[in-house]
Amino acid sequence: MAKKTYRFNTEKLQYELIKPTLKSLLIRFVPTLILGLVFSAAVLTIAYTFFSSPKELIQAREIEQFKLQYDILQDRIARIEKVAKDLQERDDNIYRVIFEAEPVSSEIREAGMGGSDRYSKLKGYKNSDLVMNTTKMIDDLSNKLVVQSKSYDEVFELAKNKEEMLACIPAIQPISDKYKGRISAFYGYRIHPIYKTKIFHEGVDFTAPTGTVVYASGNGKVVEADKSNYGYGNIIQIDHGYGYSTIYGHLQKIIVAEGTYVKRGQIIGTVGNTGLSTGSHLHYEVHKNGNRVNPIYYFFNDMNVDDYDKIIKQANYSVANSSR
């Protein structure tokens, strides 16, 4: 209770109660108010600095839960990516090898999803980078799975046509049994018998008498049957499909016509000495996807292991000597 102040009135000869003015009240109240505000501010500062409000505690728990869920999501994405990578490796190195198909290029597998503003709607938030990075990871993974799915569709079609494909692959020697293995020139560098210079020999040469029958080494369509005395001389080219084609050169006779379909083992011509040739022999090439390949790696259907190994050793020996 505030003290009451009195003063003596000399005229009335009595004490009178002094009533406080507004100014005096303010003078007394303002310091108290300022002190109270300072104390309150100090209390609030300490409270907000060292103690969390119930709302902040709830938000902190939500953030921790969010971080936990994000780590779980990252772990799941990493595991799915590992599975996807394993599928890619099996596809390229097992399934496609079995079916003689080229592996899917890294450019196709790693192709990103277009659009520079694709993630623009995710910008401008506190955790935009986090959300954008996770979204990109999911999009990249989705794209890889789409590519893998299409690849498996292609492999499935190859599997359905496996029997036909195996019949088309040039898998036998194109010469009669008596002269199989009589290879006078292997695939690789050698001294040309006419020009006497080192050039790359793009096939193998079978030595055989003129008139020896020549067989198609796989099913296919005759795309060239040309009688000529230049280069390979009388020549036959067969398109086997599935990226394969074969060439038979220096023939004496051409028995099949251009545009006809032939079966593996079917007689297509006879050995000759036409074109640039120093003796009767058959020049034989195998092409895969437009590139010449070593034919001896396609003699596996009509040779036993020992004979095939012998030819491989002969080829390696020939290449080693020609490179000296």
ChimeraX attribute file (.defattr): number of C-alpha atoms within 10 A of each C-alpha:
attribute: neighborCount
match mode: 1-to-1
recipient: residues
	/A:1	3
	/A:2	4
	/A:3	5
	/A:4	9
	/A:5	11
	/A:6	12
	/A:7	10
	/A:8	12
	/A:9	10
	/A:10	8
	/A:11	6
	/A:12	8
	/A:13	8
	/A:14	10
	/A:15	12
	/A:16	12
	/A:17	10
	/A:18	11
	/A:19	10
	/A:20	10
	/A:21	9
	/A:22	9
	/A:23	9
	/A:24	10
	/A:25	10
	/A:26	12
	/A:27	11
	/A:28	11
	/A:29	11
	/A:30	11
	/A:31	11
	/A:32	12
	/A:33	12
	/A:34	11
	/A:35	11
	/A:36	12
	/A:37	12
	/A:38	12
	/A:39	12
	/A:40	12
	/A:41	12
	/A:42	11
	/A:43	12
	/A:44	13
	/A:45	12
	/A:46	11
	/A:47	12
	/A:48	11
	/A:49	9
	/A:50	8
	/A:51	12
	/A:52	12
	/A:53	10
	/A:54	9
	/A:55	9
	/A:56	12
	/A:57	12
	/A:58	11
	/A:59	12
	/A:60	13
	/A:61	12
	/A:62	12
	/A:63	12
	/A:64	11
	/A:65	12
	/A:66	12
	/A:67	12
	/A:68	12
	/A:69	12
	/A:70	15
	/A:71	12
	/A:72	12
	/A:73	13
	/A:74	15
	/A:75	12
	/A:76	12
	/A:77	16
	/A:78	14
	/A:79	12
	/A:80	14
	/A:81	19
	/A:82	12
	/A:83	12
	/A:84	17
	/A:85	15
	/A:86	11
	/A:87	15
	/A:88	22
	/A:89	13
	/A:90	13
	/A:91	19
	/A:92	17
	/A:93	13
	/A:94	13
	/A:95	19
	/A:96	20
	/A:97	13
	/A:98	14
	/A:99	17
	/A:100	17
	/A:101	16
	/A:102	12
	/A:103	16
	/A:104	15
	/A:105	9
	/A:106	8
	/A:107	8
	/A:108	11
	/A:109	16
	/A:110	13
	/A:111	12
	/A:112	14
	/A:113	12
	/A:114	7
	/A:115	8
	/A:116	7
	/A:117	8
	/A:118	11
	/A:119	14
	/A:120	11
	/A:121	10
	/A:122	15
	/A:123	12
	/A:124	9
	/A:125	10
	/A:126	8
	/A:127	10
	/A:128	15
	/A:129	13
	/A:130	12
	/A:131	16
	/A:132	17
	/A:133	12
	/A:134	16
	/A:135	14
	/A:136	15
	/A:137	16
	/A:138	15
	/A:139	14
	/A:140	18
	/A:141	19
	/A:142	15
	/A:143	18
	/A:144	21
	/A:145	19
	/A:146	13
	/A:147	18
	/A:148	19
	/A:149	12
	/A:150	12
	/A:151	18
	/A:152	17
	/A:153	12
	/A:154	13
	/A:155	19
	/A:156	14
	/A:157	11
	/A:158	20
	/A:159	16
	/A:160	10
	/A:161	12
	/A:162	16
	/A:163	10
	/A:164	14
	/A:165	18
	/A:166	15
	/A:167	16
	/A:168	24
	/A:169	24
	/A:170	27
	/A:171	21
	/A:172	22
	/A:173	26
	/A:174	27
	/A:175	25
	/A:176	14
	/A:177	10
	/A:178	9
	/A:179	15
	/A:180	18
	/A:181	19
	/A:182	14
	/A:183	19
	/A:184	14
	/A:185	20
	/A:186	25
	/A:187	22
	/A:188	20
	/A:189	19
	/A:190	19
	/A:191	14
	/A:192	12
	/A:193	11
	/A:194	9
	/A:195	8
	/A:196	9
	/A:197	11
	/A:198	13
	/A:199	13
	/A:200	13
	/A:201	18
	/A:202	20
	/A:203	22
	/A:204	21
	/A:205	22
	/A:206	22
	/A:207	21
	/A:208	23
	/A:209	16
	/A:210	17
	/A:211	16
	/A:212	22
	/A:213	21
	/A:214	23
	/A:215	21
	/A:216	29
	/A:217	29
	/A:218	28
	/A:219	23
	/A:220	25
	/A:221	20
	/A:222	22
	/A:223	17
	/A:224	17
	/A:225	21
	/A:226	17
	/A:227	18
	/A:228	14
	/A:229	16
	/A:230	12
	/A:231	13
	/A:232	22
	/A:233	21
	/A:234	24
	/A:235	26
	/A:236	27
	/A:237	22
	/A:238	27
	/A:239	20
	/A:240	27
	/A:241	17
	/A:242	17
	/A:243	15
	/A:244	20
	/A:245	27
	/A:246	25
	/A:247	20
	/A:248	28
	/A:249	27
	/A:250	30
	/A:251	32
	/A:252	23
	/A:253	20
	/A:254	18
	/A:255	12
	/A:256	17
	/A:257	15
	/A:258	14
	/A:259	13
	/A:260	12
	/A:261	15
	/A:262	21
	/A:263	17
	/A:264	19
	/A:265	17
	/A:266	16
	/A:267	19
	/A:268	22
	/A:269	24
	/A:270	24
	/A:271	27
	/A:272	25
	/A:273	22
	/A:274	25
	/A:275	18
	/A:276	14
	/A:277	20
	/A:278	10
	/A:279	14
	/A:280	21
	/A:281	27
	/A:282	33
	/A:283	26
	/A:284	23
	/A:285	22
	/A:286	26
	/A:287	20
	/A:288	16
	/A:289	13
	/A:290	10
	/A:291	10
	/A:292	16
	/A:293	17
	/A:294	18
	/A:295	21
	/A:296	22
	/A:297	14
	/A:298	16
	/A:299	19
	/A:300	15
	/A:301	11
	/A:302	14
	/A:303	16
	/A:304	10
	/A:305	9
	/A:306	9
	/A:307	14
	/A:308	17
	/A:309	12
	/A:310	11
	/A:311	19
	/A:312	15
	/A:313	12
	/A:314	15
	/A:315	19
	/A:316	14
	/A:317	12
	/A:318	18
	/A:319	17
	/A:320	12
	/A:321	10
	/A:322	14
	/A:323	10
	/A:324	5
